[in-house]
Amino acid sequence: MLNTKRHALDIELLRTFHMASALGTFRAVAERQHFTLGAVSQQIKRLEQQLGRQLFVRSRTGVRLTAEGAQLRAQSAALLGEHDALLDRLLSHPAAGIVRLGLPEEYVPRLLQSLLPALRQTHPEIRLHVQTATSGELQRAVAHGELELAILVARDDRPPSTGMPLWKTRPVWAGAAHRRQPYEDTLPLALHPEDCPYRALGLAALNAAGRSWETVFASSSVAAIEAAVASGLAISVLDRARLTAEMRALVPPEGLPSLPACLAYLVTAPQVSATDTPAVQIVKERLQRVGFDTPERSVETTT
C-alpha cells in the first residue's frame, strides 16, 4: 500500500528561519520575538530536522545561510507572504486612516514595492503618507510627533533606545568598478548628510585609522552619491545591497578600514506606541514582514 502521509512545513518555524536570515543572529530573533535564545535555536534545529538539511552555518559572530538555506528562503518567501495575506483577509477588522511613515531614501524601492500592493489589497482604506530623510532627521520627526512610524539605521552595537530590529545592513566602502589603481594618500569622499549613520561610521573609521580624506562631493540624495561613486569621482560608504555593476566593494587590503555591521530598526512615535490605532498596527505588522520576507544580497551564503 502506498504511503500517502504528507509532510507539512510549520509556518512559525519558517517565519523564525526567515527572520534569522535577515537579522544574522539568533539572539536578535530572540529579542524581537521575546523568546529565549535556546527556543530560537531549537526552532531552527527542528526545521532542519524536518527538511533533512543544514540551513545555517553558525559562528561566534552570528549565522549565515548555506546554499540550501538560501534556496529555501528564495522559494518560501512567497508562500509565507501568501499565508499572512490570507489571514489578513479572513481575520482582520476594517481599518482606515492616514499613517505617516519615514524611510531612508535607499529603502524606498524595496519597501514600497512589497508594502503598498499588499496593503492596498487587504486594507484599501489605509492611506500611507511617506517621507524620506536621513535616520537622524527621521528620529527627530518621530520624537516630535510628525511621523507615526519610521525606519532608522544604527550600528549593531549602538541600537536606538526603542525600536524593533528589521534586517541587518552591510555598509561597505564603495568605489568605481572600472578603477583598479590604489587611491592616493588623501581619499576623495562623497559624503552623505551629517545625520546619516553611514557618514558618521565611515569618518570615524578613517579618523581612527589615521587616513586623510577630503570632501569632493556632498549630497542629500543617495542616488547622487551613488552616481559620484560609479563615475570614479569619489568613494563612499554604501549598503552592499545597493552596489550596481558600475561599483565594487573596496576591501581592507586596499588601505581602507573595516566598517561595523548595522541594523535597520522600526520605531514608533511615543504618542501612539502605547495605544496604537488599528491602521498603525497593521502597517507595523506589514513592515515587520518586509524585514525578513525580502532577500538581502548582503546576507552571505556558503557552499
Buried (B, 14 or more C-beta within 10 A) or exposed (E): EEEEEEEEBEBEBBBBBBBBBBBBBBBBBBBBBEBEEEBBBBBBEEBBEBBEBBBBBEEEEBBBBBEBBBBBBEEBBEEBBEBBBEEBEEEEEEBEBEBBBBBBBBBEEBBBEBBEEBBEEBBEEBEBEBBBBBBBBBBBBBEEEBBBBBBBBBBBEEBBEEBBBBBBBBBBBBBBBEEEEEBEEEBBBBBBBEBBBBBBBBBBBBEEEEBEBEEBBBBBEBEEBBBBBBBBBBBBBBBBBBBEEBBBBBEEEEBBBEBEBBBBBBBBBEEBBEEBBBBBBBBBEBBBBBBBBBBBEBBEBEE
